[in-house]
Amino acid sequence: MAAAAEQAPKIETKDMKTIFAERKALFDEVSGITGIPWIYLAAIDQYERTLTIANPKTRTRQPGLIGIYYSELEWAGFANPNSADTNPASIALFGGKGKDGSGDGVADRNSDLDALSTMASFLLQYGKGIDNLKLALWNYYHNARSVERIEQFIKIYDTYGRIDLHEHAFPLPLGAEYSYRSTWGASRGWGGHRIHEGSDIFAGYGVPVRSTCYCIVEIKGWNPYGGWRVGLRDLNNVYHYYAHLQGFEKTLQQGNVVKPGQVLGWVGSSGYGKPGTQGKFPPHLHFGLYRDNGKREWSFDPYPYLKKWEREERLRKEKKSGQGG
């Protein structure tokens, strides 16, 4: 394989720009050999990475550039007496998944190229088109949620043509008047006792509400609790929930890919009733975050992330302003 596949043993010393460039080079290399579009490989790799983050007790974080995970038993074969086997012939004999993608005669599950090539080899059994990919993913994960997530990631990568898409923005313009604090977990009573699964950002009617990330619009419409609401899915498999909007940006549709800072709608006070109900509370944006582990979702406190994204966006603006001056 080409020299692009080579990497230093400790990638944590590299900056993210370098890591993304080297990861993309691997996708391009394997895509060139197999004919599988790089966006398919990138989407699967990113989905696998999110599963490792969400399931730390059952999946060990891999040390290299590629996030595709195989346990020792999956790699070597469940009946293989040598769970650390790296011989491609004996791995195949015991029905293991591991392949030698680098041509060095060793099938190493900690090798980026071997792990990526093993996944590509599995996909090639079904063909190269999107319908073939869906079938392959279903047979790999046996989970419709996993197939949907990877399709969403493919669409995001296809839209922008790159993988370094993890910048965030604050949900309201930094120049607007707003206030918020940590309210996640507080008690709520309307519709039955429940906890508050988000942070409320108070602002005036009509203040623009913006995408926090590069993501896809997963849902848009009315819900009795959240009123006019939008749900976005990002590349970390985190669901960003915006509620109580006054209305939506007119071109926004379910399935759209959006970027950080893009306007989704406006602050309002909709919700707590049938469609169109307004004014049962002061105008504000309810913003929630939910992580997906492949089987279920759960909410987590968005407040630290809001503070982080607010600070990062402010620093970017200051840096840009300084360069312009």
N, C-alpha and C positions, 0 to 999 in steps of 0.2 A: 504493500500500500504506500501511498505518497507520504512525503514528510509532514504533510498537514496533520496527519494523525498523531504525530509525536507530541508529547506534552511533558512538562516538568512534573515531578512526583508530588509537589505540594502547590496546588493551584490557588490555595488561599492567599498566597503572597502576591498574586496577580490582581490588577484592577479589573473591575467588571467589564470594561470595554474590551480588554484582551480576552477575557473568558468568553464573552459572547462571540467574538470574532473566531476564536478557535473552535467553539462549539458549532458555529455555522459552517466552518470549513469541513468538519466531520460530516455534517448532514449532506453537504454538497458532494463530498467524496463518495459516500455510500449511495447517494441518489444517482450519481454518474455511473456507478457500477451496476446497480440493480434496476434503474429506471423508475424507482419509486419516488414520487415528488418529494422534495426536501421538506415541504410544509407538513406532509403526513408524518415524517420521522420526527420533526420538531414538535408537533402537537402531541404525539405519543410520549416522547421524552419528557415534555413539560408536565403532562398529566401524571406520569409516573413520579415525577419529582414532588408534585402536590400530594400524592398518596403517601409518600415517605414522610413528609412534614406532618400530615394529619394522623399517621399511624406509627409513631416513633417506637412503640413497644414491639411491633411485629416486623418492622422494616428498618434495616440499618442504613444510615445515610452513606452513599457511595463516595469515595474520595476523589473521583475524577470529574471530568466535564459532563459526562452523560448520566442522567438520572434513572435510566431504565434499571429496574431491580429484579434480580433473581436470587432466590435463596440457594444455599448450597445443594439442597436436595433437588430442587427444580433444575439446577444447572447440571449436576452430575448424574441425575437419575435416582428415583426413589429406592430402587433395588440395588444401587451401586454400593458395594462395601466400602468404597473410598469416596467419602462425601466431598473431599477436596480434589477430586480427579480433574486433571487438565488435559488429558489425552483425548483428542476428538474421537478416535476410534472406539475406545471403551465407553466414553460418554454416550455415543450413539448406540452402542450395544445394549446399554441399560436404559435407553429411552430418555436420556437427559436432553435438555434444550440447548446446552452450550455448543457454540460453534467457534472455529478459528477464523476470525475475520481479517487478521493481519497477515496471514500466510507464514507465520513463524512456527507452525506445528504445535502450538499451544492454545488451548481454549481456556482463557482466563476470565472469570466472571467480573474481575476488577479492572479489566482492560476496556477502555471506552470503545475502541473499535470492535472488539469481540462482542460486547454487549449490544451495541447498535446493529451489528451485522446479524446477530442471532435473531433480533426482532425483525429485521428486514427479511431474513430467510423464512420466518414464519408467515409474514405478509405475502410473500411471493407464491406461497402455496395456493392462494386464493385469487391472484391476479393483481393488476395495478390500478384499476379504476376506482372511483369513489364508492360504488356499490359493492365492489369486491372488498374494499377496505372495511366497510360497515360489517360485512359478513365475518371477515377475519377478526375484527374487534369484538364482535359478539361471541365468537367461539373462544376468544382469548380471555375476556373478562366475565362473560355470562351475566352482563349487567347493562341494561339499556341506558342507565344514567352515565356510565363510562363512555359508551358510544357517543351520546349526545355531547358530553363535555369535550371530547377530542374533536368532534365536528366543529364545535364552537371555536376551539383553539385554532383549527385549520383556517377558519374564515378570518380570524384576526390576523394571523400570519400572512395569509394571502392578500389581505387588504393593504398591508404596509410593506411586505416584502423583506422583513427583517425580524430578528428575534429580541432585540434590546428594547422591549416595550414594557418596562416596569416603572416608569416615571408616574408620579401621582400629583394631584392638585387638590386644593381645599374645595369643598362642595359649593361654597359661595365666593363671589369675588372678594379679594382681600380689601378692596377699597370700600366695600359696603359696610353699613353699621349692623353689627350682629353680636350676639353673646351666647356662650354655651359653657356648660360644665359637665362633669361626669354624672350621668343619671341612669346608667345601665344597672339593671337589677332592682330598681325602685318598684314599689307596688303600684299596680294599676287596677281599676275596678270596673271600667266600662266593658260590658260583655262577659263579665265573670272575672274572678280574681286571677291575676297573671302578673308577671314581672315585665318591666320596661326593657325591651330588647334593643336599646340603642341610646343615642345622645340627641337631645333636642337643641337645635341651633335657632335661636330666636332672632327674627329680622322682620322688616316690614313687608306688607303685601307687595308682590311684584318683583322682589329681588331675584335675579337670575339664580337658578339652581344648576350646577355644572357636574359633568362627569368627573369622577376622581381618578380615572385610570383609562388605559387602553382596554376596552372590554366590548362585550356584545350585549345588546338589549334583550334580556331573557323574557321579561314580562312588562306589560304596560296596560293600565286600565284602573278600574275601581275595585277597592276592597273595603268592606264595612268599617274596619278598624283604621286603615291607613288612608282612606279617601282615594283621591287621584294619586297613584303611585307608580314608580318605575323600579324595576329590578335589573341590575347589571351583573354580568359574570366576568371576572377578570382572569388573567393567566395564572394566578395562584389558586384558582378554583375557589375563590371567595366571592360570595354574593353580596352586592352593595345595594341596600334597600333604601329608597327615598320615598317618604310618605307626606301626606297632607298638602300636596301641591295645589296651586290655584289653577293650573292648566299645563299643557305640554307644548313644547316647541313643535310647530305645525308639521315639520318634515320627519319628526321622530317616529319610528315604527319598530315593532318587535322584529328582531333579527338584524337591526342596524349595528354596524361596528362604529364605536365612538372613541374619541381620544380625550386625554385629560384637559379639563377646562371647557369642553364643548357644552353648550347650553342644552339642557334637557327640558326645562320648564321653569316655573316661578314659585316662590314661597307663597303659601296660602294657609287655609285653616279647614280643609276638607276632611270629611270622615266622621266616624261615630254615627253612622246611619245609612240610609238608602242612597243610591247614586245621586250626587248633586248636593248632599248635605254639607253646609258650610257654617262656620262661625261658632262652633261649640267650645272653642278654646282660642287663645291668642294665636296669631299667625307665626308659624315656625316650620322648620324642616326637621322631620324625624329622620335620622340617618342610622342605619344598622348594618352590621357586618355578620356574615354567617359562613362558617367553614364547612366544607364537604369532604368526608373521608371515603367517598365511594359508595357508601351505603346510606348515610343519613347526614343531615346538616344540623348545626347548633350555632347559637349566637355567641358572640364574645364582645367584650367591651371595645367600642370603636374610639373612645375618647383619646387614648394614647396615640392612635394612628392619626386622628384629626389634628392633634397638636403637632405631630411630626410632619404631616403633609403641609400644614399651614406654615411651619418654620422653613421647610425645604422650598416651598414656592416663593416665600418672601426672599430667601437667599438667592434664588435663581433670578428674581427680578432685580435685586440689588446688583448682582454680578453683571447682568445684561446692561443695566443702566450705567454702571461704571465703565464697561467696555465701550458703550456708545458715546460717553463723554470724553 
